[in-house]
Amino acid sequence: MESSQIFGIRNISSILFIPKERQQIMQAGLLPKNVIQDIIEKDILKNKIEEDAVAVDNKT
C-alpha cells in the first residue's frame, strides 16, 4: 500500500506534519506560507519549547 493511501492523501496539495512525540497533523489544500509557519510555530515548536522547559525544571 502506498504511503498516500495509508494517510488518506488524495492530491498533491496535502501536508502531513509528524511531530516527534505527538499526533500527526494533516492539512489538505494549498496553504499560504504564513499558515504553514503558524502550524510549525504553534503546534510543533511550542510543544518542543514546553518539553525543553520541563526537562530543565527536572534537572534542578
C-alpha positions in Angstrom: 0.0 0.0 0.0 1.3 3.5 -0.9 2.0 6.0 1.9 -0.5 8.3 0.3 -3.2 5.7 0.7 -2.3 4.9 4.3 -2.6 8.6 5.4 -5.6 9.4 3.2 -3.8 11.8 0.9 -5.8 12.2 -2.3 -4.0 15.0 -4.0 -0.6 16.7 -4.2 -1.5 19.6 -2.0 -1.8 17.7 1.3 0.8 18.2 4.0 1.4 15.8 6.8 3.2 17.2 9.8 4.7 14.5 12.0 5.8 15.8 15.4 8.2 13.5 17.3 6.1 12.9 20.4 2.5 13.9 19.3 -0.3 13.0 17.0 0.3 13.8 13.4 -1.4 16.8 11.8 -2.9 16.6 8.3 -3.6 19.8 6.4 -5.3 19.4 3.0 -5.3 22.0 0.3 -2.9 24.7 -0.8 -1.8 26.6 2.3 -0.2 30.1 2.3 3.3 30.3 3.7 2.1 32.1 6.9 -0.3 29.3 7.7 2.4 26.7 7.4 4.6 28.8 9.6 1.9 29.2 12.2 1.3 25.4 12.3 5.0 24.8 12.8 5.4 27.5 15.5 2.2 26.9 17.4 1.7 23.2 17.1 5.1 21.7 16.7 7.8 24.1 18.1 5.6 25.3 21.0 5.4 21.8 22.4 9.2 21.3 21.9 9.8 24.5 23.9 7.5 23.3 26.7 9.2 19.9 26.7 12.6 21.6 27.0 11.4 23.8 29.9 10.1 20.7 31.8 13.5 18.9 31.2 15.3 21.9 32.6 13.0 22.0 35.6 13.5 18.3 36.3 17.3 18.8 36.3 17.2 21.3 39.1 
